[in-house]
Amino acid sequence: MAASDVELLDRRGRPVEHTAIFSRGFARASYSPRLQVAVGEADQVRLGIKLKLNPGEARALTLAWRVTEPARSPVLVELPQGSLDLPRTR
């Protein structure tokens, strides 16, 4: 699965702009994103861009978004294999 496969949706099912990564922390890439160098699969997994998950395993998923209006707050995370409800915020 790729981090780009993760979608955030608001209450109306509209997509919310976000960033997703399969990591608990920061990992430095070998090249600047401006160089647009092709990154091998091993580095994509190391950087949290891709995820290899076996049955019964768990991995971290970090999501970041910015909401400019409360009605656009995300409530659902859509993944290729299912979905997750996000806890309500104030």
Phi, psi and omega per residue, in radians:
M1 nan 2.545 3.121
A2 -1.893 2.594 3.103
A3 -1.027 -0.520 3.122
S4 -1.213 -0.226 3.086
D5 -1.389 -0.251 -3.104
V6 -1.404 2.267 3.117
E7 -2.129 2.514 3.004
L8 -1.929 2.359 -3.132
L9 -2.180 2.541 3.054
D10 -1.516 -3.056 -3.097
R11 -1.025 -0.510 -3.135
R12 -1.576 0.048 -3.133
G13 1.465 0.202 3.123
R14 -1.471 2.480 3.117
P15 -1.164 2.498 3.073
V16 -1.939 2.247 3.131
E17 -1.089 2.340 -3.044
H18 -2.747 3.050 2.990
T19 -2.213 2.377 3.119
A20 -2.222 2.534 3.084
I21 -2.660 2.473 3.121
F22 -1.587 1.309 -3.076
S23 -2.859 2.704 3.041
R24 -1.646 -0.220 -3.060
G25 -2.589 -2.918 -3.065
F26 -1.600 2.392 3.011
A27 -2.238 2.328 -3.094
R28 -1.490 2.293 3.051
A29 -1.337 2.738 3.141
S30 -1.302 -0.475 -3.084
Y31 -2.209 2.667 3.058
S32 -1.144 2.450 3.093
P33 -1.028 -0.440 3.134
R34 -1.177 -0.411 -3.140
L35 -1.364 -0.344 -3.135
Q36 0.893 0.851 3.094
V37 -1.430 2.386 3.093
A38 -1.133 2.240 -3.125
V39 -1.786 2.274 3.136
G40 -1.144 2.834 -3.088
E41 -1.065 -0.682 3.129
A42 -1.058 -0.738 3.103
D43 -1.223 -0.604 3.087
Q44 -1.088 -0.688 3.084
V45 -1.196 -0.771 -3.139
R46 -1.058 -0.670 -3.104
L47 -1.483 -0.107 3.122
G48 1.482 0.226 3.113
I49 -1.362 -0.621 3.079
K50 -2.166 2.786 -3.099
L51 -2.343 2.294 2.979
K52 -1.915 2.043 -3.051
L53 -2.254 2.141 3.087
N54 -1.586 2.750 3.113
P55 -0.941 2.340 3.128
G56 1.504 -0.132 3.128
E57 -1.531 2.717 3.069
A58 -2.245 2.522 3.094
R59 -2.419 2.771 3.121
A60 -1.319 2.549 2.994
L61 -2.295 2.068 3.121
T62 -1.875 2.247 -3.139
L63 -2.111 2.481 3.070
A64 -2.382 2.429 3.099
W65 -2.691 2.847 3.079
R66 -2.249 2.238 -3.109
V67 -1.929 2.232 3.137
T68 -1.666 -0.292 3.072
E69 -2.469 2.387 -3.041
P70 -0.969 -0.589 -3.118
A71 -1.153 -0.279 -3.122
R72 -1.692 0.168 3.110
S73 -1.128 2.393 3.140
P74 -1.236 2.512 3.100
V75 -2.189 -0.219 -3.044
L76 -2.470 2.385 3.024
V77 -1.849 2.079 3.111
E78 -1.721 2.231 3.094
L79 -2.120 2.797 3.130
P80 -1.015 -0.550 -3.094
Q81 -1.720 0.027 -3.106
G82 2.814 -2.803 -3.117
S83 -2.510 2.823 3.116
L84 -2.298 2.331 3.025
D85 -1.393 2.402 3.044
L86 -1.566 2.516 3.082
P87 -1.102 2.548 3.108
R88 -1.204 2.485 3.047
T89 -1.985 2.938 -3.104
R90 -1.097 nan nan
